[in-house]
Amino acid sequence: MAPTPKNKPAKKLGALEEAPEKLLQAVVVADSFNKRFRPLTLETPRATNTPVLEYTLEFLALGGVEEVFLYCYAHSEKIRSYIKSSKWSRESSPFEIHVIYSPSITSVGDVMRELDQSRLINDDFIFVSGDIVSNISLQTVLQEHKARRLVDKSCIMTTVLREVSPSHRSRPRGENAVFVMDSNRERIFHYEPLKQSPPTESVALPKDLVKANPKMSLQENLLDCCIDIISFEVPPLFTENFDWQHSRKDFLHGILMDELYGKTVYAHILKSGYAGRIQSLHTYDSIGRDITNRWTYPFCPDSNFLDGQSYKYSRGHMYKEADVILAQSAEIKENTIIGSGTKIEDGAIVFGSTIGRNCHIGQNVKLHSAIIWDNAVIGDNCTIGKAIIASGVHINSGCIVESGAIISYGVEVEKGSRILSSAKLTKASGGKESKNSRAKTITEYEDSEDDEEEQVETSMAGLYSWKNVSESDFSDMSDIDEDAVAKKRGHKRTNSESEIDGFPREAYNSLLGALKQNHSVDIMILELNGLRMSANAEFNDVRLATSSAVVSYMLTKITSNEAVSKIVDATIEKLLPLFNRMIFEVSDQAEILEFMQKELAGKERGGAIMQAIGMKLYNEDLCDNDGILTWWNDGNGPDGETPDMAKVREATTAFVKWVMQQDEDSDDEDEDYEEDDDDD
Amino acid sequence: MVADENPAALAKFLKIVNTVKASDATEILIGLLKRRQIKSSRNVAKAVAKLLLRFVSQNRHTKLSEVNGLIKDVRDLGKLLVAAQPKEMVIGNIVRRVLGVIREEGNEENLHQSLADLTLGGRLSRASSVGDDSSAPDSGTVTPSSNRPFSRDGRDFEEDIDDLSRRKSKVYIPNLGRGLTRIGSFQAPNPSFSEGNLQHALFSLLHTSPLPIDSPGTLTPNNKAEGKDHFEDKDIRGDVIDGIKEIMEELDVVDEQLALASEQHIHANEIVMVLGSSITLQRFLMKAAIKRKFIVVMVETYPNDHKDTQEVLKAPSKYRLPQSKAAAAKITASTPKDEPMPTLEFKNTLTSMGVETILIPDSVVPAIISRVNKVIMGSHVILRNGSCITNAGAKTVARCALQHSIPVVVVSGVYKLSPLYPFDPDSMLETGDSSAVVGWEDGDMVGGTEIFNPLMDFVPDNLVDHYITNVGGYTPQNLYKLVEEQYGSATDSLE
């Protein structure tokens, strides 16, 4: 990965048409690595009757990309054969496309590591996922990035953000984040992902950051387009940090948190143009609408990007392909797309809907914002709301499909059924659903029966009833001065995250991450050591970080009083080697107990946990009598024990008393021993 | 009409088109058209002409006997291109023009053949065969140069012209009769022609390079070997290529030709309302500004063209011939005296040339229009019946002008003239990016309203008073004649 610095000045001149010596490369990840589209992921996802990937590739072509690496994991064969037969593999394609399948890819991080190994990248490249719909000019962003690179060598990434109003329909849910930027809104200082449930209430900023930058702008109303210009230095970083998975949560957050890297990340905030990412059914619907409404111009249905498409635009955002048969009394209203071979019978009303090819829409059918894929048959007198009807579905007459339902491939719905908004009907595929695959069977599912983890995001009902869910403090951009920031931090003092900075913070993050992902203790030790060495940190910092991480981890795990001792024991047992490496003296023992106490202060079941910890540490010989007593006595002084801390201490009284008892016993023994000694 | 947003794409295409196979070049162009990387009538026209040149030069049908095959191939290519971007109707125009050239070559050679059958084969030259008077003094001389009608000094040109115009295929000839001086004052790139002879100069546009061999008198062994009628096997490719090159040259010089007419249409102390920011219009006004003092009222045409319009007023650097540098250089090289438009001119704004320029929003057009002497607008495409498609907002302006009986003049190159009839004008209009009207970031608007952004307006024929083309002025009612002259009677459906 030898960068050639000599090329840099030449690149500066590389205006639009002056061909740079190096090809402009783009990496496309054609997999979202989640299950949000289930049960529809069985085929390449598509929007407005065109595969989504097509929009991404067109966007790259518009941006003047010359080489594309398409990484795929799921459905790799389908994607490969699709690309092979498409115009992109022909001689005339604006770029060379390589489809790369690797079974080991399960995240963006893996793709990056793969990239690093393959050494395909020789310059800054564009990194997008295969579900981007955008019409922005990549060249502008690129030029800006390159100009910046000349000034700031440590700039490793420019990410494209789009300012949108907080309640925008095309904002993805569950992917919101706060960007902390300089006052010009160029450099990103800090990235903090926001959780949807439970909603994140506070964001902690590193202390140094606030000190160093009296003026910052915090923004939450930015739509992350997931279009990044990434420097060739980034893939090796992913190799170094083998636990980075996500390009935002892990990489961006990590690289900004860790000043050791000394890297900077910049934002390109779009004021105009369109950029969206189809990452959930919610955005699938809204971006489909944006395409129909020509926000994505020139990427509209009537651009006919696929071979054989013949969409024509007519007033009112209506797109019809050739050979559409419309009955005289059928009413086609605004924002509709109708594929060729589709027949719409008398009295049908179609509004805001997308209908694929060779569908049959019966008499007096009402389609309101429905998305229907190819070869579907909708019987007479049906009413269909904002639902997705996949290919080959047969809905018999008189059915009502409520908004939010998903009917997957080849399902046949019986006459007069009513499909609830939360229903997901599927005929085949995974697990228990398969038994209902017989034709003429209505396989109706309540949401609860369906998928495991991403329940909230997959549910169409939830998707469509999208409201202003996340109106946090940060929803409006504001330049705030130091005082205000300090104030914000001030009332979040109790938050353990906000109290530690620098090394402890990093160590804390890394440990907590490792604990959550159940890494082996050796790895944790390795990581911690590495961090400690590089930051030249003291052992008490290590202890601070470790105790806060352990406590945080335990707190997330412990849900009932019964579980306390079990979890505490398991955790500490697991981390024994780690503790062994940081506890050397009596004072260390006292210190770590104190840190734990601090962390537990004010927490639910803090006392019980503290007692369990003390017990376990004692049993494992990590702490001896002296240590525990030192801690007990130290804290008893008048200096700084908050009431919360005191409460934790109170709870351990019994334990300490017991320890004292033991102490006395052993003292006796010691004395005996000494006496024996004397005897000799 | 729409100013170049991405001339780089066109430049790149023109550069690579000769290095790849014609079929690949076609697909590349289709991609560029679909992504709208090449837009504006002229850029599209240039790209299409260049592609056709490549296509014809690589086509397997080269012989006269295969002319129908060639026509079919070109028509099929045209269908592909038109389907790629049906809203750029100039694609169809250029393809039809090229089809016309091919047909003409075919007919011409057929004519040869029939004449050759009558007279002594091999003694006839092309030149003599076209003329009625095959017995003209020098017609018998079989030399390559005698193939060129204009090489026959002292010959009555009207005769030739009549003859040619009867065949209704060439571009300029029919117009030599009227408005000749105006058009003719543009000079052909070939300096070898005498300046005085305008007909010569114009005619030379059609045949700038000598035909590649094959005057009927020189039979190639190949022809003999095939044992076919040697006239049938004549290679027409060279002629067709020349024809396409003429079209390309026309595209390069059309602005200058149009500008020459400006003085006749803009008079001293007139107030002219101008709609559109195209280079063509700018040149037109600049040229008039050299001699005349007048006031220009620019209509902003928000939201799609207002930036360009403002650009025209303040920073004309953009109009310093960025994309046709090569073309300009070529012309300069061949006829130094007759450099079309000095680039210098475009360093100046209209204001700096002494023209008072007023920029108005579209909404005040009805109020201002009564003060105006004339409305000048550009166009996207002109249709057979005399209506035209122009920037959105033009119809309002034209309608206002009609109310006040103010003449509306459309300035446009003849390559924008389409033989199509607007049966369904709506389908010819393009709808653009909604975000020009409302920013996409405004979630409430995006979700709650229907937003449309038409890029084009259909201006019916009764709202236009006069068309100024590079081959002369026409009223809407007479445009059909020009269509006939341009495209002949053949109707090629490219749908």
Chai-1 contact restraints between the chains, C-beta under 6 A:
chainA,res_idxA,chainB,res_idxB,connection_type,confidence,min_distance_angstrom,max_distance_angstrom,comment,restraint_id
A,L16,B,A8,contact,1.0,0.0,6.0,A-B,restraint_1
A,E17,B,A8,contact,1.0,0.0,6.0,A-B,restraint_2
A,E17,B,A11,contact,1.0,0.0,6.0,A-B,restraint_3
A,E17,B,K12,contact,1.0,0.0,6.0,A-B,restraint_4
A,L62,B,R35,contact,1.0,0.0,6.0,A-B,restraint_5
A,E91,B,D24,contact,1.0,0.0,6.0,A-B,restraint_6
A,S92,B,D24,contact,1.0,0.0,6.0,A-B,restraint_7
A,S92,B,E27,contact,1.0,0.0,6.0,A-B,restraint_8
A,S92,B,I28,contact,1.0,0.0,6.0,A-B,restraint_9
A,E163,B,E441,contact,1.0,0.0,6.0,A-B,restraint_10
A,V164,B,E441,contact,1.0,0.0,6.0,A-B,restraint_11
A,S165,B,E441,contact,1.0,0.0,6.0,A-B,restraint_12
A,S165,B,D442,contact,1.0,0.0,6.0,A-B,restraint_13
A,S165,B,G443,contact,1.0,0.0,6.0,A-B,restraint_14
A,S167,B,G443,contact,1.0,0.0,6.0,A-B,restraint_15
A,H168,B,G443,contact,1.0,0.0,6.0,A-B,restraint_16
A,R169,B,G447,contact,1.0,0.0,6.0,A-B,restraint_17
A,Y274,B,W440,contact,1.0,0.0,6.0,A-B,restraint_18
A,N293,B,S434,contact,1.0,0.0,6.0,A-B,restraint_19
A,R294,B,S434,contact,1.0,0.0,6.0,A-B,restraint_20
A,W295,B,S434,contact,1.0,0.0,6.0,A-B,restraint_21
A,W295,B,S435,contact,1.0,0.0,6.0,A-B,restraint_22
A,W295,B,W440,contact,1.0,0.0,6.0,A-B,restraint_23
A,Y297,B,G432,contact,1.0,0.0,6.0,A-B,restraint_24
A,Y297,B,D433,contact,1.0,0.0,6.0,A-B,restraint_25
A,P298,B,R35,contact,1.0,0.0,6.0,A-B,restraint_26
A,P298,B,R36,contact,1.0,0.0,6.0,A-B,restraint_27
A,S303,B,K34,contact,1.0,0.0,6.0,A-B,restraint_28
A,R315,B,D426,contact,1.0,0.0,6.0,A-B,restraint_29
